[in-house]
Amino acid sequence: MAPQRDDAVIGSTRDIRLAVVGAGMRGHAYASGAAGIPGVEIVAVAEPNPTTVARFTRGFPGAQVFGDWRELAAQPRLADAVIVTLPDQEHRDASVAFAEAGYDILLEKPIATSPEDCNDIEAAASSNNVSVTVCHVLRYTSYTQKLRELLDSGAIGEIMQIEHLEPVGHLHFAHSFVRGNWRQSATSHSLLLAKSCHDIDWLLYIMGRPVQRVTSFGSLGYFRPESRPAGASDRCVTCPVESSCAFSAVRFYRRGLDNPGSAEEYNALVMAGEVTPEAIDRALETGPWGRCAYLCDNDVVDHQTVQLEFTDGRLASFTLSAFTEGTNRKTRLFGTAGQITGDGRMISVYDFCTLQTTVYDTDELGFDAASGHGGGDLRLIEAFISALRTASPEQLSTSIAQSMASHRVVFAAEEARRTGTVVSLPAAPARP
């Protein structure tokens, strides 16, 4: 079932012009969602990759093209807001520049790759009286909204503890965090920030109170040269053991040719620029995604746990792992009157008094990037457009001020992992 559009957004008549900075998969997804809302126009795109620009402008032929975000930022302001989906390490400079140019900003997570850079973006937004909305799409899914409704109604009493798993998936992990753009901490910071600041933000949102202490454990335990199978070569296309390898790039990306509209096609498009046999073979032979998964220049962890203590002693544990089937997140919430078990779509509520279980199906969409994150992408865009039209950014649940709270927890968790300590956080407002 496709997510339903918000009638209030559709009914508003104020035209909105948007610029997109970074025309990759996330930029294209947000632009497509926005352009489907009446009265919204994509007027500009800044992107240095000609192939990516060509794909983007096929969908938005009226967009003015800039080869670099700096060229766009230097122009007189030509849109109401800008969607920033650049590589993580460019978020700080671009966001500050667009804030100073007077743009409201929709910023892909993470905010930036260091606490200092995050602070700079927040300060620039404040001093220039513009809004920054962070793309924590987990908050906007129908699953999350139903879960919050159940919790607010007292379905399980008071939450005492949460257990949350992000099963990254062995193939997705190899694609993004071993061979792909988020493999090195020097360019994308930690795996926890790059992949799972979503999850830490979601835990704060669900628990509804700030974290006071955090600790974490994790390491790069497997995707290393010493785990390489005997006889393996440096590229899958020339490897004599490729057919028996769980992380074969050949098998993984060629599946995109046979599965249109799937996550496999999405990943093939990311690695090859276009989903054709010639483009995929060329990328396997020469590009970073064709390398042996054990012989890459990756250094981010492949498994990690985070333990959170909230201000009143309530607890949450978070696990992310490469060594999983690629499925939805799994969560158990333990309350004083019952337990909730959820997976991003289905919610099961067990009542301690009646000993009965009630099941809710919140969405028929799967939760992956190719499907729009279970409707979260679309609802985020709708909320952002509505806030622009009514000049009321305070209605958004993922403003930079709110998202900074969870980013501080992520940075603290990484400090705890590196130092083997428990890190205390300063007092914060009661609800993000």
Sequence and secondary structure as in RCSB ss.txt:
>XXXX:A:sequence
MAPQRDDAVIGSTRDIRLAVVGAGMRGHAYASGAAGIPGVEIVAVAEPNPTTVARFTRGFPGAQVFGDWRELAAQ
PRLADAVIVTLPDQEHRDASVAFAEAGYDILLEKPIATSPEDCNDIEAAASSNNVSVTVCHVLRYTSYTQKLREL
LDSGAIGEIMQIEHLEPVGHLHFAHSFVRGNWRQSATSHSLLLAKSCHDIDWLLYIMGRPVQRVTSFGSLGYFRP
ESRPAGASDRCVTCPVESSCAFSAVRFYRRGLDNPGSAEEYNALVMAGEVTPEAIDRALETGPWGRCAYLCDNDV
VDHQTVQLEFTDGRLASFTLSAFTEGTNRKTRLFGTAGQITGDGRMISVYDFCTLQTTVYDTDELGFDAASGHGG
GDLRLIEAFISALRTASPEQLSTSIAQSMASHRVVFAAEEARRTGTVVSLPAAPARP
>XXXX:A:secstr
      HHHHH    EEEEEE  SHHHHHHHHHHHTSTTEEEEEEE S HHHHHHHHHH TT EEESSHHHHHHS
   SSEEEE   GGGHHHHHHHHHHTT EEEE SSS SSHHHHHHHHHHHHHTT  EEE  GGGGSHHHHHHHHH
HHTTTTSSEEEEEEEEE  HHHHIIIIISSTTS HHHH  HHHHHHHHHHHHHHHHHTS EEEEEEEEE  SSSG
GG  TT  SBGGG TTGGG TT HHHHHHHHHH TTSHHHHHHHHHHSS SHHHHHHHHHHSGGGB TTSS   S
 SEEEEEEEETTS EEEEEEESSS S   EEEEEESSEEEEE SSEEEEEETTT  EEEEE  SS SSGGGTGGG
HHHHHHHHHHHHHHHT GGG TTBHHHHHHHHHHHHHHHHHHHHTS EE     S  
